[in-house]
Amino acid sequence: MCTIHQMRELLYRLIVAAALYLCCWNGSFAFADTIPIFPSGTLSIAEGAGFLAFLNPAGGVELPPVTSAAGQWIHCSVGVDNVQYSLDSDQIHRIGEKTTVERYDPERCGIRVKNVQKSLESKWTLYGTDAHGEGRTGVLELTVLSPKLIDELNVTASGTLSSTTINCPDKDGARYCRILDAEQNVYESCTKSVELTQRLSHFWCHLMFWGAMTERITKINLHVEEDDRDVTATVDETEDHIVLSCQYRQSVSLCRALSEADNRQFLLLDGHLSGRYSAYNTKISKGICSLEIKKPLAPSDVGVWRIYQQLNPTDYTGCVFDVKSRRTSKARTFIRARGTSKAAYQRAELTATSIEIFHDPRSSSPTVTPLSCQVPYAIDYCYLSGPTGSDYAPIRFNRLKSLGLCRFEVTNITTGMWACGVNDLDGAEDQLTYYNVSVYRQPGRTVTDQLTASSGDREQRLLCRTILDLPIDICRFVDPSGEVHGLSDMMKPSAEARYRYHGKGLREGECGLEIVELREKDFGRWKCVIKVRNQEYEIGMEIVEEALSVGAIIGISIGATIALGIIGIFVYRKLNRRYTGPTYTVSSSMTNVSNGSHQS
């Protein structure tokens, strides 16, 4: 029979044993090392799908070989919502009505979960005890997504922005993303930067999540807000001043006022005064930029003014004003901030601006050509049409339209007539600006394509020049016999030299040859060879010999005239000689003829 002392000792040992057991099984994990989980510590799983995970001491996303994991764990369990499930056997645990959990395999401390439900979205903790009796834990942040696909997602962007970013929904939990635009261009990313060139555009996000075998597709409708409220132009006029104001929705850092008439520019700071101009009502903190002009207006005050905020060297927004002055007794001033009559600009429609473009066919880089048109009123729409009739979308139109500017960038532009058309909110006839574009396959062209001369003619010149005034590094001419003549405006030829440089200079883009006196060997095909931007180009030209000189032609004409005169006189005399008739002779044998009278 046990004494009381023995019973107390036995109870103490049982308590210690229980404490040690709990410490080794559960309590020790409070101090256990945290190790990575394969495939990831955060998973986004579609509801109803399954996943697997296990403790991975080696780290990384690669599956470790089974041999290295054999015998590594002596105990394993998983904790979900404060409930622990043993993974030391092949027992299948059921959590709720649909979800099942079983161990990964006998070698690894892990789980295989099927038909996971939204209610189990929480932290899942794997507990493992290795062969040395040391505890290891791994925490899995589990997100369970609704199985319902989001058919459409509406996104709104401000009209004051030139671009925005498209983000796929739940992109942070997606295993893979790709974005398709309306032209079916594919972008292997969960985000995409989009230029705001139209008011409505569409994109499609394709996402894959852990445990899903099909893509989740979301259609994104990108709406660009109207920016009429973002920038507002107003004009106030008194007997002494006119005030041009541009109101922004948000505060601005710095505004500028630009006069198109003489390219004057003023910084608009609150309270600033400069001669006849002041920033009287400018309130940077409230987004108001104003220019006050003192009357009477000077001639340079009349015309187009633009008040703008420069966001970066190539991006700005603001308002446009057309200041018009009519001389009356009161010197009244008329200003139009939008819808200015286009009669003054009809003359410009008949004139095309010539543009020369060089695109080397040997280069793989595209050529980007900027084209633009501007008017003294806010634009409602604008477009660019090329020789083929296709239209191009303007860049940063939502910002520039209130400034009366319309800009385009054309990649690998083609030769022909291009037209930039704009219109205002009044909806009158489109205002057109024309460009006559010439695209060259080499950076130079001939000024003297063919020279016609005679042997002995002096100071005959051939000339080629670069387009866009590109400087020439090296200039030389190759004559019909193949002889090369290097030329430069920096070299002074000798007195007996027959070939000299001609032109404004290589830095001005002109390569020319002057022949002091033409010889027979100079007639034929010549080549103007120029080196521009470390590339050489050949331009052909020709010297053609005249059949006869002008003096010879005159001499031959005079001689022919004299000869024809002599021949004419001779013929005239022959034709006007006197006519005497024929001559007859009487024979003497006629003696039988009587000369006396007849008697009866």
C-alpha positions in Angstrom: 0.0 0.0 0.0 1.3 3.4 -1.0 1.8 5.9 1.6 0.7 9.5 1.2 4.2 10.5 0.5 4.5 8.0 -2.3 1.2 9.1 -3.8 2.3 12.7 -3.8 5.6 11.8 -5.5 3.7 9.7 -8.1 1.3 12.6 -8.8 4.2 15.0 -9.1 5.9 12.8 -11.7 2.7 12.5 -13.7 2.3 16.2 -13.7 5.9 16.7 -14.9 5.5 14.0 -17.6 2.3 15.7 -18.8 4.0 19.1 -18.8 7.0 17.7 -20.7 4.7 16.0 -23.2 2.7 19.1 -23.8 5.9 21.1 -24.0 7.4 18.8 -26.6 4.1 18.5 -28.6 2.6 21.9 -28.5 4.2 24.4 -26.1 7.7 24.0 -27.6 6.5 25.5 -30.9 6.0 28.8 -29.3 9.8 28.9 -29.3 10.3 26.8 -32.4 12.2 28.0 -35.4 10.1 29.4 -38.3 11.0 28.0 -41.7 9.7 28.5 -45.3 6.7 26.8 -46.7 6.6 25.3 -50.2 5.3 26.7 -52.6 4.8 30.1 -50.8 3.9 31.6 -47.5 0.9 33.4 -49.1 -1.6 31.6 -51.4 -4.7 32.8 -53.2 -7.0 29.9 -54.0 -10.3 29.9 -55.8 -13.1 28.5 -53.7 -13.7 24.9 -54.3 -10.1 24.3 -55.5 -7.3 22.5 -53.8 -3.7 23.1 -52.8 -0.7 21.5 -51.3 2.0 22.8 -49.0 4.8 21.5 -46.8 7.7 22.6 -44.6 10.8 23.3 -46.7 13.9 23.9 -44.6 16.0 24.4 -47.7 13.8 27.3 -48.8 13.2 28.3 -52.4 10.4 27.2 -54.7 12.1 24.0 -55.9 10.9 20.6 -54.6 13.7 19.0 -52.5 14.5 15.4 -53.4 12.6 12.8 -51.4 15.8 11.1 -50.3 16.8 14.3 -48.4 13.5 14.4 -46.7 13.3 10.8 -45.6 13.3 10.4 -41.9 13.5 14.1 -41.4 10.3 14.5 -39.4 9.1 12.4 -36.5 5.9 14.4 -35.7 3.7 16.7 -37.9 0.4 18.5 -37.5 -1.5 21.4 -38.9 -3.4 24.1 -37.0 -6.6 25.7 -38.5 -8.8 28.1 -36.6 -7.2 27.0 -33.3 -7.9 23.4 -34.0 -5.0 21.0 -34.5 -5.0 18.0 -36.9 -2.4 15.2 -36.7 -0.5 14.4 -39.9 1.4 11.4 -38.5 -0.8 8.9 -40.3 -2.9 8.5 -43.5 -6.0 9.7 -41.7 -8.2 12.1 -43.7 -9.6 15.0 -41.6 -12.8 16.7 -42.6 -13.2 20.4 -41.9 -16.7 21.5 -42.2 -19.0 19.8 -44.8 -16.7 19.9 -47.9 -13.0 20.5 -47.1 -10.7 17.5 -46.5 -7.1 17.6 -45.2 -4.6 14.8 -45.3 -0.8 14.5 -45.0 1.4 15.3 -47.9 3.4 12.1 -47.7 5.3 10.0 -45.1 8.6 11.8 -45.7 7.5 15.5 -45.7 5.6 17.5 -43.1 2.9 18.9 -45.2 -0.8 18.8 -46.3 -3.0 18.1 -49.3 -6.2 20.1 -49.1 -9.3 19.6 -51.3 -12.4 21.6 -51.9 -11.3 24.6 -49.7 -14.1 26.9 -48.6 -14.3 30.7 -48.1 -14.8 30.2 -44.3 -11.3 28.7 -44.0 -9.6 31.9 -45.2 -7.1 32.4 -42.3 -3.6 31.5 -41.2 -2.7 27.8 -41.5 0.2 26.7 -39.3 2.3 23.6 -39.9 4.1 22.1 -36.8 6.9 19.6 -37.2 9.4 17.9 -34.9 12.6 16.8 -36.6 14.7 13.7 -35.9 16.7 15.7 -33.3 13.6 16.6 -31.3 13.7 20.3 -32.4 10.4 22.0 -33.3 9.8 23.8 -36.7 6.8 25.9 -37.8 5.7 27.4 -41.0 2.8 29.9 -41.4 0.6 30.0 -44.5 -1.5 33.0 -45.2 -4.5 31.6 -47.2 -6.9 33.8 -49.2 -10.0 32.1 -50.7 -11.4 33.9 -53.8 -15.0 33.8 -54.8 -15.6 31.4 -57.7 -17.7 34.0 -59.5 -15.9 35.7 -62.3 -16.0 39.5 -62.4 -17.4 40.1 -65.9 -16.7 43.9 -66.0 -14.8 46.4 -64.0 -15.2 50.1 -64.6 -12.2 52.3 -64.0 -12.2 56.1 -64.2 -9.2 58.3 -65.0 -9.0 62.1 -64.8 -8.9 64.0 -68.0 -6.0 66.1 -66.7 -3.7 63.1 -66.8 -1.8 62.1 -70.0 -1.6 58.4 -68.9 -2.9 56.1 -66.2 -2.1 52.5 -65.0 -4.4 49.5 -65.5 -4.3 47.0 -62.6 -5.7 43.6 -62.8 -8.1 42.8 -59.9 -6.5 40.6 -57.2 -3.2 40.9 -58.9 -1.2 40.6 -55.7 -2.6 37.0 -55.1 -2.4 35.9 -58.8 0.1 33.4 -59.9 0.2 34.7 -63.4 -1.4 37.7 -65.3 -1.7 38.9 -68.9 -3.5 41.9 -70.3 -5.1 42.2 -73.8 -6.1 45.5 -75.4 -8.8 46.1 -78.0 -6.3 45.3 -80.8 -5.5 41.9 -79.2 -2.0 43.0 -78.2 -0.8 40.8 -75.3 1.2 42.2 -72.4 2.6 39.6 -69.9 2.0 41.6 -66.8 -0.6 42.4 -64.1 -0.3 46.2 -64.8 0.0 48.3 -67.9 0.6 52.0 -68.5 -2.1 53.5 -70.9 -2.0 56.7 -72.8 -5.3 58.6 -72.4 -6.0 59.3 -76.1 -9.7 58.5 -76.1 -12.7 58.8 -73.7 -13.5 55.1 -73.5 -11.2 52.1 -74.0 -11.4 48.4 -73.1 -8.9 45.9 -71.7 -9.1 42.3 -70.6 -7.2 40.8 -67.7 -6.5 37.1 -67.7 -5.4 35.7 -64.2 -4.3 32.3 -62.9 -4.5 31.5 -59.2 -3.0 28.7 -57.1 -5.2 25.6 -57.4 -7.1 26.8 -60.5 -6.8 25.1 -63.9 -8.6 27.9 -65.9 -8.0 31.6 -66.3 -10.2 34.2 -64.6 -11.1 36.9 -67.1 -12.0 40.4 -66.2 -13.1 43.1 -68.7 -11.9 46.6 -67.7 -13.7 49.6 -69.1 -11.5 52.7 -68.8 -13.5 55.9 -68.8 -11.7 59.3 -69.1 -13.5 62.1 -67.2 -14.4 65.2 -69.1 -12.0 67.9 -68.1 -14.1 70.9 -68.8 -14.2 71.6 -65.1 -10.5 71.0 -64.7 -9.4 74.0 -66.8 -11.7 77.0 -67.2 -10.8 80.2 -69.2 -12.4 83.5 -68.1 -11.9 87.2 -69.2 -12.6 90.2 -67.1 -12.4 93.7 -68.6 -12.6 97.2 -67.0 -11.9 100.6 -68.3 -8.3 100.4 -67.3 -7.3 96.7 -67.6 -8.1 93.3 -69.1 -7.5 90.2 -67.0 -6.9 86.8 -68.5 -7.6 84.0 -66.0 -7.1 80.2 -66.1 -8.8 78.3 -63.3 -7.6 74.8 -62.4 -9.5 72.3 -60.2 -6.4 71.8 -58.0 -3.6 74.0 -56.8 -0.7 74.7 -59.0 3.0 75.2 -58.4 3.8 77.8 -61.1 2.1 79.3 -64.1 3.4 81.0 -67.2 1.8 83.5 -69.7 3.1 83.3 -73.3 2.4 85.8 -76.0 2.5 84.1 -79.4 2.9 87.5 -81.2 6.4 88.1 -80.0 7.2 85.0 -77.9 7.3 87.0 -74.6 6.9 85.0 -71.5 5.9 86.0 -67.9 6.1 84.0 -64.7 2.8 84.4 -62.8 3.5 84.7 -59.1 0.9 86.2 -56.8 1.4 90.0 -56.5 4.1 90.2 -59.2 4.3 93.4 -61.2 6.3 94.0 -64.4 5.7 97.2 -66.3 2.2 97.1 -67.7 1.7 93.4 -66.7 0.8 92.0 -63.3 -0.3 88.8 -61.7 -3.0 90.7 -59.7 -5.5 87.8 -59.1 -3.1 84.9 -59.2 -3.7 82.5 -56.3 -1.4 79.5 -56.7 -3.0 77.7 -53.7 -6.4 77.9 -55.2 -5.4 77.0 -58.8 -6.0 80.4 -60.3 -3.4 81.9 -62.8 -4.2 85.4 -64.0 -2.5 88.0 -66.2 -3.6 91.6 -65.9 -2.8 93.9 -68.9 -3.0 97.6 -68.5 -4.9 99.7 -71.2 -4.5 101.0 -73.8 -3.2 97.9 -75.4 0.1 97.9 -77.2 0.3 96.3 -80.6 2.3 93.4 -79.1 -0.6 92.8 -76.7 -2.9 91.9 -79.5 -3.0 88.2 -80.6 -2.9 84.8 -79.0 -2.0 84.4 -75.3 -1.6 81.1 -73.6 -1.6 80.7 -69.8 -0.3 77.2 -68.9 1.2 75.1 -66.1 4.3 73.1 -67.2 4.2 69.7 -65.7 7.4 68.5 -67.4 9.4 69.7 -70.4 7.0 68.1 -72.9 3.7 68.0 -71.0 1.6 71.0 -69.9 -1.9 72.2 -69.8 -3.8 75.6 -69.6 -6.0 78.1 -71.4 -5.8 80.0 -74.7 -7.0 83.5 -75.3 -7.4 85.5 -78.6 -7.0 89.2 -77.8 -8.3 91.5 -80.5 -8.2 95.3 -80.6 -10.4 97.7 -82.6 -9.6 101.4 -82.7 -12.6 103.4 -81.6 -13.0 106.5 -79.6 -13.1 104.5 -76.4 -10.4 102.0 -77.6 -12.6 99.0 -76.9 -11.0 95.6 -76.8 -12.6 92.4 -77.9 -11.5 89.1 -76.5 -12.6 85.6 -77.4 -11.5 82.6 -75.3 -13.3 80.0 -77.4 -14.9 79.7 -80.8 -12.9 82.5 -82.5 -14.0 83.2 -86.1 -11.8 81.2 -88.5 -11.9 83.7 -91.3 -8.5 85.0 -90.5 -7.1 81.5 -90.9 -8.7 80.5 -94.2 -5.6 81.8 -96.0 -3.4 79.5 -94.2 -5.4 76.5 -95.4 -4.1 77.1 -98.9 -0.5 77.0 -97.9 1.3 73.7 -97.1 4.4 73.7 -94.9 7.2 71.6 -96.5 8.8 69.0 -94.3 11.9 67.0 -95.3 12.4 63.6 -93.5 15.4 61.4 -93.7 14.9 57.7 -93.1 17.8 55.4 -93.7 16.5 52.0 -95.0 19.7 50.4 -93.6 18.6 51.4 -90.0 16.2 49.2 -88.0 15.2 52.1 -85.8 11.9 53.7 -86.6 11.6 57.4 -87.5 9.2 59.4 -85.4 8.0 62.7 -86.9 6.1 65.2 -84.8 3.2 67.1 -86.5 1.0 69.6 -84.9 -1.6 72.4 -85.5 -2.7 75.2 -83.2 -5.6 77.6 -83.1 -6.5 80.5 -80.9 -9.5 78.8 -79.3 -10.2 75.6 -77.2 -10.5 72.5 -79.4 -13.3 70.0 -79.2 -11.7 67.5 -81.5 -8.7 67.1 -83.8 -7.3 64.5 -86.2 -4.4 63.9 -88.6 -5.0 62.4 -92.1 -2.2 61.1 -94.3 -2.0 60.3 -98.1 -3.7 57.0 -97.5 -6.6 58.7 -95.7 -6.1 56.9 -92.3 -6.5 59.0 -89.2 -4.1 59.3 -86.2 -5.0 59.9 -82.6 -3.5 63.0 -80.9 -1.2 62.7 -77.9 -2.0 64.3 -74.6 -5.2 65.7 -76.2 -7.1 66.0 -72.9 -4.5 68.4 -71.6 -3.6 70.4 -74.7 -7.1 70.9 -76.2 -7.9 73.8 -73.8 -4.7 75.4 -75.0 -5.7 75.2 -78.6 -2.9 72.7 -79.4 -3.2 69.4 -81.2 0.0 67.2 -81.5 0.8 63.9 -83.2 3.7 61.6 -83.5 3.9 59.6 -86.7 6.1 56.5 -87.0 7.8 56.0 -90.4 5.9 58.8 -92.1 5.3 58.5 -95.8 5.7 61.1 -98.6 2.7 63.1 -99.6 0.2 65.7 -98.3 -0.8 65.5 -94.7 -3.6 67.5 -93.1 -4.2 68.4 -89.4 -7.9 69.2 -88.8 -9.4 70.9 -85.7 -12.7 72.2 -84.6 -14.2 73.9 -81.6 -17.4 73.4 -79.6 -19.4 75.6 -82.1 -19.1 72.9 -84.7 -18.3 75.1 -87.7 -16.1 74.1 -90.6 -12.9 72.2 -89.7 -9.7 74.3 -89.6 -7.0 72.5 -91.7 -3.2 72.8 -91.6 -1.4 71.1 -94.4 2.1 69.6 -94.5 3.9 68.6 -97.7 6.1 65.8 -96.5 9.1 64.5 -98.5 10.8 61.4 -97.2 14.4 60.8 -98.4 16.2 57.5 -98.3 19.5 59.3 -97.9 20.3 62.5 -96.0 21.2 64.6 -99.0 19.9 65.6 -102.5 21.2 67.2 -105.6 20.9 71.0 -106.2 22.5 70.6 -109.6 21.1 67.4 -111.0 22.4 68.0 -114.5 24.9 70.5 -115.9 24.9 71.2 -119.6 28.1 73.0 -120.9 30.8 72.9 -123.5 34.5 72.1 -123.4 36.4 75.2 -122.5 33.6 76.7 -120.4 34.8 78.2 -117.2 33.7 78.1 -113.5 31.1 75.3 -113.9 29.6 74.2 -110.6 28.0 71.0 -109.2 26.3 71.1 -105.8 24.6 68.7 -103.4 23.3 69.5 -99.9 21.9 67.7 -96.9 18.3 67.9 -95.8 17.5 69.3 -92.4 20.8 71.2 -92.6 22.7 68.2 -91.3 26.4 68.9 -91.1 28.7 67.0 -93.5 31.8 65.3 -92.0 33.6 64.4 -95.3 32.9 65.7 -98.8 34.3 64.3 -102.1 33.4 64.0 -105.7 34.1 61.1 -108.0 34.6 62.0 -111.7 33.5 59.8 -114.7 36.9 58.2 -114.8 36.7 57.1 -111.1 39.2 59.7 -109.8 38.3 61.0 -106.3 38.5 64.7 -105.5 38.4 65.5 -101.8 37.0 68.9 -101.0 36.5 71.2 -98.0 35.8 74.8 -97.3 38.6 74.7 -94.8 41.3 74.0 -97.5 42.6 76.6 -99.9 43.4 75.2 -103.3 46.5 75.9 -105.3 46.5 78.4 -108.1 46.8 75.7 -110.8 44.1 73.5 -109.3 41.2 72.7 -111.7 38.8 71.6 -108.9 37.8 73.8 -106.0 35.2 73.7 -103.2 31.9 75.4 -103.8 29.1 76.1 -101.4 28.3 77.6 -98.0 30.4 75.1 -96.0 30.4 71.6 -94.8 29.0 72.6 -91.4 26.1 74.2 -93.3 25.4 71.0 -95.1 26.7 71.9 -98.6 29.1 69.9 -100.7 29.9 71.5 -104.0 32.5 71.4 -106.8 33.7 74.2 -109.1 35.6 73.2 -112.3 37.8 76.1 -113.3 37.8 75.0 -117.0 35.8 72.1 -118.5 37.7 69.4 -120.5 36.5 66.4 -122.4 37.3 64.1 -119.5 34.8 66.0 -117.3 31.7 65.0 -119.3 29.7 62.1 -117.9 28.4 60.7 -114.7 29.7 62.2 -111.4 29.1 61.2 -107.8 28.8 63.4 -104.8 29.9 61.3 -101.8 29.1 62.7 -98.3 29.6 61.3 -94.9 26.9 62.1 -92.4 26.5 60.7 -88.9 29.3 58.2 -89.6 27.5 56.8 -92.7 28.5 57.4 -96.3 26.0 58.2 -99.1 26.4 58.6 -102.8 24.3 61.1 -104.8 24.5 61.0 -108.6 24.7 63.9 -111.0 25.8 64.5 -114.6 27.7 66.9 -116.9 26.3 66.8 -120.4 28.2 68.3 -123.4 26.3 70.8 -125.6 26.1 69.7 -129.3 27.1 73.2 -130.5 28.1 76.4 -128.7 25.9 79.5 -129.0 28.5 81.3 -131.2 28.8 78.3 -133.6 25.0 78.2 -133.9 24.9 81.9 -134.7 27.7 81.6 -137.3 26.1 78.7 -138.9 22.8 80.5 -139.1 24.4 83.6 -140.7 26.2 81.4 -143.3 23.1 79.5 -144.1 21.2 82.8 -144.6 23.8 84.1 -147.0 23.9 80.9 -149.0 20.2 80.8 -149.4 20.3 84.5 -150.6 22.8 83.7 -153.4 20.8 80.7 -154.6 17.6 82.8 -154.6 19.2 85.5 -156.7 20.5 83.0 -159.3 17.1 81.4 -159.6 15.3 84.7 -159.9 17.5 85.8 -162.8 17.0 82.6 -164.7 13.3 82.8 -164.4 13.1 86.4 -165.6 15.4 86.1 -168.9 13.5 87.5 -172.3 11.9 84.9 -174.6 12.7 85.2 -178.6 11.0 82.1 -180.1 12.3 79.4 -182.5 14.5 80.0 -185.9 13.8 78.3 -189.2 16.0 77.7 -192.5 14.6 77.7 -196.2 16.0 75.1 -198.5 17.6 76.3 -202.0 16.2 73.3 -203.9 12.8 74.8 -204.3 13.5 76.1 -208.0 10.2 75.0 -209.5 8.3 77.7 -207.8 7.4 80.5 -210.3 7.9 84.1 -209.2 6.1 85.7 -212.1 2.4 86.6 -212.4 -0.1 84.1 -213.8 -1.4 84.8 -217.3 -4.5 83.3 -218.9 
